[in-house]
């Protein structure tokens, strides 16, 4: 009989579920922040293999495995991946694996073989999180391994959609290798890449900007808390001129001043002419978390505090009609109507002008033609002219 006194979410609970003949095997396993060791990981791996040997009770039904924030080294990680390989078949359902904040790169050879097994057997894997495993500290092999991971993903079918490598001490060298691999392999599935907290500087930013310019399928690129600075921001601004797939570029806490912010603003909202408005990047949202690395004086790099706030607001414009086909591109505008608050004309001042007809249609449908007429009367002349 199963032990009904086990606490949900513990290693004992899931091992009992996997090995019991009275319960259906779990579709999701979440054992985070419980100081699990390699021995615990091996127990779980053995239970997965036991589950797969139960005939119709196939371990291949497991969809999510989260072991974040434990003390699992490459030994335990290899055991887990071997078990995934042991239970996997053509119908393997594993879609998400989170090994963040462990020590899975303690032995680089074991880690490399584990990744090979993972990508070879878990062919439905879409989300992989290796946050905080100090991959970049595992000598030059660790640096090059990041690119090899992506090459292996493509070789094994290329279904990985999101990869989180934040807080891994990658620095410029590993970032460049990863970017080169992304360029060569023509990654078709990866849409979200998180490289935050990795000491990436201008050289790494240049390599990633080349990927953006290449117009890869990447939709979300997160680079929070690095050191790309104004030079890196300018490189991304230039790359964005030819990109129409990237939806989010997060450069929060990167030492970017008003100079870099203005370069990015011109890439997504260049009002110098009607042609420049039309050719600006109209799919991207750039996030800064309201942070600009200028001085704390009244004037920031030649810009007033109000001008910086305006630039930050413009960079946050959400002009994503393919994600929100029935809504205007400004989140605050959506919220105003949802809460039935009185509409504030200031929201129109920061709307991508190419999206203005869509916004006006939305406003008219919610407030009526008369109200829309009065709103248009109050619009600034330069907005009406565009």
N, C-alpha and C positions, 0 to 999 in steps of 0.2 A: 504493500500500500504506500502511496506517496506520503511524504512528511508534510502535513498541512501547517506545521508550526514554523516553517521557514519564512524569513522576511523577504518580501518581494524586492527584486533588484540586486540581491547578493549573489556571489558566485555559487553558493550552495543551492540557492533557489533554482538557478538556471541549469546547473548540473543535474539536479533532481528532475527537472522538467524534461531534459534531453534524454535521460536514461530510463525514465518511468514508462511502463507499458500502459499506464492508465490515463495519461494526458497526451494531448496533441503537442508536438514540438513547437516551441515559440517561433513566431515569424520575425521578432525583433529581440535583440539582446542588448541591454544597456546597463553596463557595470562601470560607471565612471567615478573617479575620485575615491577609490576604496583601497588604495595602496596595494593593489594586486601585484604579485611577484610572478616570476617565470613558472614556478610550480603551479600557481593558480591558472596561468594561461595554458599550461600543458594539461591540467585537469579538464579545462573547458574544451580543448582540442580533442582529447580522448572522448569526451561526451558527445561532441559533434560527430565523430567517427562511429560511435556506438549507435547514435540516432540514425545514421545513414544505413546501418546494417539491418534496420528493422523493417525491411521490405517496403511496404507502402508508406511507412513513416520516414520518408526521405529527408535527410538533412539539407537537401538542395532547396528546400522551401524557405530557408533563412534569407530575409531580405535586408536586414540592417544589423550591423555589429559595431557597437560603440564601447571602446575600452579606454576612453580618454582619461588623462590625469592619474595614471597608475605608475608602477615601477617595473614595467615589462621591458626586458632587453631584447636584443636580436634573437636570443635563444627562444624566448616565449613567442615572439612574433613569427619566427620560422615555423614553430609548432602549429600556430593558428593557421598560417597559410598552407601548410601541408594538409591540415584537416579540411580546409576549404577545398583544396585540390582533391582530397579523398572523397568528399561528398558531392563534388560538382559533376554535373553531366550537361548534356545539351540544354537542359531546362533549369540550370542553376539560376536562382533568383536573387543572389546577393547583389544589391545595388549600392549600398553605402558601407564604408569602412572608416571608422574614426579611431586612429591610434595617436591622437594628439597628446603632447606632453607625457611621453614615455621615454625610453632610451633604446629605440629599435635599431639604432645605427651603432651600437656598442661593438659589434663585429661587422665590418663592412661586407665581407663575403657572405655571411649568413643573411644580411639584409638584402643584398643583391639577388640571392637565390630565392628568398621569400617573395620579392617583388616579381620575379620571373614566374613563380608558381601562381601568384595572385592574378596577374594579367593573363596568364595562359589558361587558367581554369575558370576563373570568375568572369565569364565573358559578358555578363550583364552589369558589371561594376560601372557606376556612373559618378559616384562621389567618393573622393579619397581625401582624408585629412591627416596630414603628418606634421601639424603645427608643433613647434617647440621640441623637436627631436635633435637639434644641434647637428644637422646634417653637414653644414658647412665646416664644422670643426673636425670632420673625419678625414683629414689630410686632402691631398689633391684628388684622390679617388672619390671622396665624398662630393667634392665640387663637381666633378664630371658626371657623377651618378644621377644628378638631377636631370640632365639632358637625356641620359640613357633611359630613365624611367619613361619619358615621353616617347622616345623611339620605340621602346618595348610595347607601350600602349598601342601605338599605331600598327606595329607588327602583328599584334594579337587581335586586331579587329577595330581598335580605336573607338571605343564607346565612352571613354571617360569624359564627363562634361564639366565637373568642377574639381579643382585641385587646390588645396590649401597648404602652402609651404611657408606660412608666416612664422616669424621668430625662430629662424633656423641658421642664422649667421652666414647667409649665403654670400654676401658682399658682391662686388662687381663681377668677379671671375666666374662664379657659378651662374649668375644671372645672364652673363654673355653667352655661356655655353647653352643654357636653356633656350635663350632667344634664337641662337643659331640652329638648334634642333627644331624649334617651332617653324623656322623658315624653311629648312630642308625637308621636313617630314610633311609639310602642308597639313597640319593637324585639322581634321575636319569636324571633330566632336567637341573639343574643349571650348567652352563658352565663358567660364569663370576661373580666373587665376588670382590667388591672393599671395602677394609677396611682401606683405607688411612686416615691419620690424626686422629688416634683414641687412642694414648698413649698406644699402644700394646708393651709389653716388651717380655722378654724371655719366660715367662710362657705361654703367648698367642701364641707366635711363636711355642712353643713345641706342643701345641694342634693342630695348623694348619698344622704343619709338619706331625703329625700323620695322618691327613686327606689326605695329599699328598702321604704319604707312603702307605696308604690304596688304593691308585690308584682310587680315585673317578672320576666321569666324568668331574670334574672341569678342564677347559682349560686355564683360565686366573685368576690369583690371584694377586691383586694389594695391596701392603702394603707400599706405599710411606709415608714418614714422620711419622714413628713410631720410636721405640727404640729397635729393635730386636738385634742389635749389632752383634759382631762376633759369640757369642754363638748361637744366633738364626740362623745366616747364616749357621753355621756348622750343625745344626739340619735339616735344609732344604736340605743341601748337602747330608746328609745321607739318607733322605727320597727319594731323587730323584733317587737313585739307583734302586728302584723297581717301579718307576712311568713311564708310557709311554703315559699318556694322557695330562699332563700339557704342554701348549705351551708357556706361558708367566708367569714369576715370577718377579714382580717389587719391588725391595728393595731400591729404591732411597731414599737418606736422612734418613738412619736408623742407623747411627753411625758405619757402617761396614768399617773396615780397610782392609789393604792388606791381613791380616790373613784370614778374612772371605771371601774375594774375591778369594783367592787361593783355599780355601776349595770348593767353588762353581765351580771354574774353573776345578778342578780335577773331579767333578761330571759330567761335560758336555764334558770335553776334557782332559782325562787322558792319557798322552803320555808315561807313564812309560814302557809300553810294548804293543805289538800288541793286546794281549788279552784285556788289559784295554781300548785300543782305541775302540775295537769292542763292549765292554760292557758299554761304557759311554752312558749317556743320549743324544740321538741324535734328540730329538723332541723339546727341550726347548730353549727358548731365555730368558736370564736373563738381566734385565735392571737396570742400576745404574745412568743414566743421567750423566755419566762422573764424578761422585762424589765419592771420597774416603776420609774417615774421619781420615787419618793419619796426621801427622804434616806437616807443610808447608816447612820443610827443604828439602835439596837436596835429601836426602834419606828418604824413607817412610817405616818404620817398617822393615828395612833390604832390601827393594826393591828400585831400582832406579826409577826415574820418568818414564823413558822409559819402564821399566818392568811393572809398574802399567798401563800405557797406553795400553800395549800389552795385559795384563790380561783383561782390560775393553773391548778391541776390541774382544777378544775371547769370552767373556761372551755375547757379542751382536750378535754372529753368528746366523744367521737365517737359521737353518737346518730343514725346515718344508716342506718336499716334498709333503705331502698330501694337503697342502694349495697352493703350487706353483709347480704343477707336471711338468711344462714345463720350469721352470726357475732354475738357480743355487741357492744355499742357501745363498749367500752373497748379500745383497741389493746393495752395491756399485758396484758389478760386473754387476748386471742388469742395473744399471743406466749408467755405462760406455758404454755398448753396445747400449742402447736406444738412448743416445746422440751421438753415433758414435765417442766417444772419443778414443784416443789411450789407449790400455789396459795397466794397470800398474801391473807388476809382483808381487808387494807387496800384492795384494789381495789374492794370492794363499797361502801366509804364514799363514793365519788365517782361512782357510777353514777346516771344519770338514773332516778329511781324509776319513771317511767312505763314504762321499758324493763326493769324488774326481772324480770317473768315470763319474758321472752325470754331473759334472761341465765341464770336458774335452769334453764330447759329445756336450754340449751346445756351448762351445768355438769353437770347430771344425766346427759346423754348421754355425757359424757367421763369422769366420775369415778364414776358410779354413784349410786344412790339413797342408800345408807348414808353415803357421803362428803357428799352434798348435805345430808342431815339434820344432820350435825355442823357443816357450814358455817352453816346457818340458825341453829343454836343459838348460834353465836358472833357473829351479827350484832347490831349495836347495836339497842336497843329501838325507837328512833325510825325506823330503816329498816324493821324488821319491821312496825311499826304502819302504815306507808304502803302 
